[in-house]
Structures are given as C-alpha cells and as structure tokens.
Amino acid sequence: MKTEPFSLSVDSTISSTISDVERDIGVAKETLRVWERRYDFPQPLRDPHGERIYPVEQVRKLRLVKRLLDLGFRPGKVIQFSAEQLQKMAEHAAGARSQRTSPPASLQPYLQMCKAHEMEALRRKLSQALLVMGLKSFVTDLAAPLTELVGEAWASGQLAVFEEHLYTESLTMVLRSAIFSVPQANANHGAPRVLLTTLPQERHGLGLLMAEALCVVDGTHCISLGVQTPLLDIVDAARAQRIDVVALSFSAAMNPRHALDGLAALRSRLPPSVQLWAGGDCAALKRRTPPSVQVLELTDISGAIAAWRARAALAADAQP
C-alpha cells in the first residue's frame, strides 16, 4: 500500500520545494508528480501549508535518476534502485559511453584542472588554445568535445555540480571575449540577422554561446537574448529586429515535450520567412524533427548560413 505523505516540522536548509527540485535538477513538476503516483517515488513530506518538501536524501536520488535519464535510461528501469546502486549504474554507463566516444587524451589536462579547481590556469589554457586554433576550430574541436567530457564526468560522479559550473563559467568568459573581438557583420550587406536564445524552461546557455561564436565567424549579424526567453518576447524581438533566423539551443536536461511543444508554438507565431534553427543534446530533436524546423549540429551551422545566403541571392536576382 502506498504511504501517504505527512506533515512535520521541516528544516528548510536541508530540504527542497518542488520548484527547487525542478530548477536545480531539471525534472518538471508534473513529471515528479507522475513518478510519485506511478513509482511511489519520490515520497515528499508536507510543510505546514501542505506543500511538497523533498528531504536531502530524496533530492540526491532524484539527481542520480536524472543523470541516468540523460544517459538514455527510462525512469521505470532505474527509479526503484537505491542511491548507491544508481551511482554505480551511472558510473558504469558514463564509462561505457566515454569508451565508445574515445575522447582525445589532449582534453584530459583541462578536466584535471577542473577537478583541482585551477580555474585561472584553465582560462589561460583555453585562451591560449583559442589563439592557436582560431575561434571556429576552437569551438568544434575543443570546446564542444570538452564540454561533453565534463558532462560525462559529472554524470559518473567524477565532478561535483559546482565544479561543472566553474568549468562552464570559465569557458563562457573565454567565448564571450572572443565573440566581442570579432567585428559585427553588417546586415545591409547580405549578412543574415540571427536571434539566439533558449525557451523559458532551458537555463543552460553554453551551447547557445558556442552557436553564436560559429555564427559570428561566418559573418552573421547576431543578436543574443540569453537564456529563458518567453515565447512572445522571442516573437516580438524577431519582428522588431527584422530577424532572418531564430536559433534555439536545447540541453540534455530539457524536457522533451517542452522542447517540441515550444518549437511548434514558436514556429506558428513566427513569419514564414523567418527560419527556425534548433540544436543541442535534447534527444527529442533527433527522434522527431519538428516540421519547418532545421535541426543542426554545431558543424552544420556554416552550411546552413551558406544556404541562407544562396537563397537570399536568388530572391534578390528574381526581383525586377
């Protein structure tokens, strides 16, 4: 028989509300409620107002469940295990994935700096690599695979959450500085105007920043709204800024239904002339490509920009 949650005096410094869990772990509130009914986990307590409160041990297990979901597991296959068992499963799955992808040994020194909290040294090493490689190669050959490696290290428990955040902040600083150093293309001379952002449920912005860097290198006029922009604000900005392309980034933490529903709603609100690009690690994008949306890898961006220019040139030639 399912145990009903009960009320008690809760120490808020070691417990999380349902909103805290949604924000910090990336599992939607409605999903948490479904798991509670279907799998009898989590089993939240109740505060004096009847609101769900998740003790720290349940939050830890939910974090491990989310790691395994990001690695391709289904909730019904993992949620019944203990936190210790889930940790071992995550380590094994992340290790197997790392062996399949075989990350270059040259990336390991960056990862070791993250583990040692040598963030200033990490930023210097990233900046030096940028100078040697150039921005485009830096993004595709170093930043993207290194970010994937850091994510796998987090999934297997080799990196703490705060260490992953330190890495993200370091790479963000290097990329922003590089983007600002590239002269902005003139949209009046054939450069597409690209608006970059994420949907309201997506708070991860590193993939968006890497996409912006590649767009800038290929001579687009970029306007970034940052992360978590409401749909209507994206539409208003696209109209006000005479945008040619709206580009959205989706991390693996993004709820697949939110991603697909958001893309469909945005596509219906944007003018047909505005292209909608989507990229990132959200599995839903690869399983079911939304209509009238271009799903791109980072390495596809240059070709998509060239195709836009070719169509624009044909349209200009066709005008009387």
N, C-alpha and C positions, 0 to 999 in steps of 0.2 A: 504494500500500500504506500502511496506517495505521501511523504511527510510534508505537512503544510508549513510554510514559513511562519516564524513567530517574531514577536516584538521583544526587544530588550534594550537596555542602555548600550549604545554603540559608541565606541571610540572613533570619532571621525578621522583621527590622524592615521589610523591603520586600516580604514575601510573605505570603500569606493561606492559612489552612487552609480546608477545605471548610465547616467550621462558621462561620468568619469570613465567607466569601462568602454563605452562607445568611442570616446575621444582618444583614450590612451592606448587601447588595444586594436581598435579598428573593426569591431564587431557591432553591427547595428542593433539598436534597442529591440526592434521586432524580432531579430534573429535570436537574441538572448532569451526572449520570452518563449519563442518556439522551442528552443533547446530545453528550457525549464519544463515545458509541458511534455515534450516528446521523449526526452532522455533522462529526465529527473536530475538534470544538472544544467546550470548552476542551481544552488539552493539558497537564494538570498534570504537574509534576515529582513526585518522591517524596523524602520525607525519609528519614533512616537507618532509620526504623521502617516504611517502606513506605506511609506516609500521604500523601495528595494534598496538594501545595503549589502554589499558584497565584501565579506571578510578577506583579509590579505591572502590566505591560502587558496581561496577560490579564484581570486584575481590572478595569482601565479599560474594556476592550472589553465585558466582561460587564455593566458598569454601563450602557454605551450600549445594548446589546441589551435590557436590562430597560426602559430609557426607551422604546424603540420598542415593546416589547410593551405597555406601559402606554398607548401612543398607538394601539393597535389592530393592530399588525403581528403576523405569525406568525413564529415562530423560524426556520423553514426558508427564509423570504424575506429574512432580514437577516443571519443568522449567518455567511455566507460573506464578507461585506464587511469591509474594514479598519476600524480605529477611526476614521480620518479620514473615510472615506465614511459611516460610521454617524453621526458627529457632524453632517455636512451633512444627512443624512436626517432626523435628529431636529429640527434647526433648521427645516427646511422643513415638516415635519409639524406641529410645535408652532405655527409661524407661521400655517399654513393654518387650524388649529383655532382659534387666537386670533381670526382674521378672521371666522370663522363665528359665534363667540360674541359678538364685539364687546364686550369688557369696557368698562365706563364709564370715561371719562377721569378721573373723580374717584378711581379706585383707583390711578392711576399714582404719585401722591406717596408712597403707602405703599410701593410697590415700590421707588421710588428711595431711600427711607430704608433699606430692607433692603440694597440694593447699596452704599450709603455707610456701612453699619454704624452708623447713628444709631439705636440701639435704644432709648435713653431717650426720644428725640424720638418714635419710633414708638409707644412705650407711651403717652406723653402724648396723642398724636393719636388713638389708638384709644380711650383713656379719655374724651376729650372727645366723640368721636362717640357713644360709648355713652350719655353723659349727655343728649345732644340727641335721639337716636333711640329710646331705650328698649331694653331687652335683647332683646326679640323681633325687632324690625326690625334691630337691630344684627347679630344672628346671620344672619338670612335675606338681608338686603340689603347687608351689608358683609363680615362675617367669612367667610361661605361663598364668595361670588364672589372675594374677595381671596385666599383660600386656594387656589382653583382657578387664579387668575392666577399666584400664586407657584409652584405646581406646574408650570405650563406654562413659566415662566421657567427653572426648574431643568431641565426636560426639553430645552429648547433650548440649554442651556449658559449662559444669561444669569446664573444664580445658582449659586454653589457649594453643595455639600451643607451645609457649616457655616452658610452664610447662610440656607438654608431652615430649619435647626434654630434659628437665632437668631430668625427670624420666628415659628416655632412656639412657642418658649418665651415670647416677648413676648405673643402672643395668649392663650396659656394663662394667664399671670399675670392678664391683664385679665378673662378669662372667669371664672376661679376667684373672683376678688374680687367680681365681680358676682353670681355664684351664691350666695356666702356672705351677701351682703347681702339676699337675698330670704328672708323668713320661711318656714320649712319647713311645708308643709301638714300638717294633722292627718289621719292615715289613718282615724281613727274617725269622721270627718265626711264620708265619701264621696269621699276622695281616694285614687286608686289608688296602690298601692305598686309602684314601678318600680325594678328592679335593672338597673344599667348596667355593661357590661364588654365585653371582647373575648375571642375564643378564644386559646388558647395561642400560635398562630402569628402573631397580629396584634399588633404592637408600637406601631402608630400610634394615638394617643388623642385627637387634636384633633377628629375628627368625633364621637367619643363625648361630648366635653365640650360641643360645640355642641348635641347632642341633649339632654344633661342640662339645659342652660340653658333650652331651649324647654319641656321637661317641667316645670321649676320654675316658669316663668312661668305655665303653665296649671294650676298648683295641684296637682301630684302630690307624693307623698312619695317622694323619690329616695334611693336607696342605691347609691353607686358603689363598685365593686371595683377600679377602674382597669383596666389592660390585662393581657392574657396570663394569664387565669384558667383553670386546668384545669376540664374539664367537670364532674367530680364535685364540685368546690368550688362551681361555679355552682349545681348542683342542691341541694347542702346548704344554701347561703346562701338560696336561694329558699324552701326549706322552713322554715328557722329564722326567717326574717324575714317569713313569711306574704306572699310576693310575689304580686302580681296580674299583672305584666308583666315579662318579661325582655327587655331591649333590647340588641342587639349591633351594633357598628359594624365595617365592613369597608372597608379602603382599597383602592386600585387595586393595591397591592403584594401583596395577599393571594392566595395560590394558590387558584384557583377550586375545585379538587377538595377542598382542605382546608375551604374555606368551606361547600360543600354537604354534605360528609360530617359536618362538625361540627354544622351546623344539624339534620341528620337525627338524629344521635345525641342531641343535646340535647333535641329535641322528643320523642323516645321515652322520655326519662328524666324529663321534667317532668310534673307532673299535668296532665290535660286542661284544667283550669280556668285554668291559667296561660297567658296569651298570650305568643307569641314574636314579637318585632319585630326586623327586620334592616334596616340601611340603610348607605349609603356608596357608594363608587365601584367596588366589585368587579363586573366585568361579568357574572359568573355569576349574580348575583342578578336581573338584568334579563332574561337569556336564558332562565333556567329557574327559576321561582319554586318553592322547596321547598314541599311540602304542609304545610298548617297553620302556615305562617309568613307574617306580614304584612310585605311589603317596602315601606318608607316612604322618601320624600324628607323632608328637614327640614320642608318646608312642609306635609307631611301629618300631622305629629305632633299638632297641635292638634285636627284632625278625628278622629284615632284615639282621643285621650283623651276627646273628647266622646262618641264612640260607645261607649266602655267605660262611661262614666257612665250613658248611656241604658240599656244592657243591665243594669247593676247596679241601676238604679232599677226596671226591670221585674221583675227577680228578687225585689227586696225587696217589691214590691207583690203578687207572686204568693204570698208566704209567708202562711200562715194566721195 
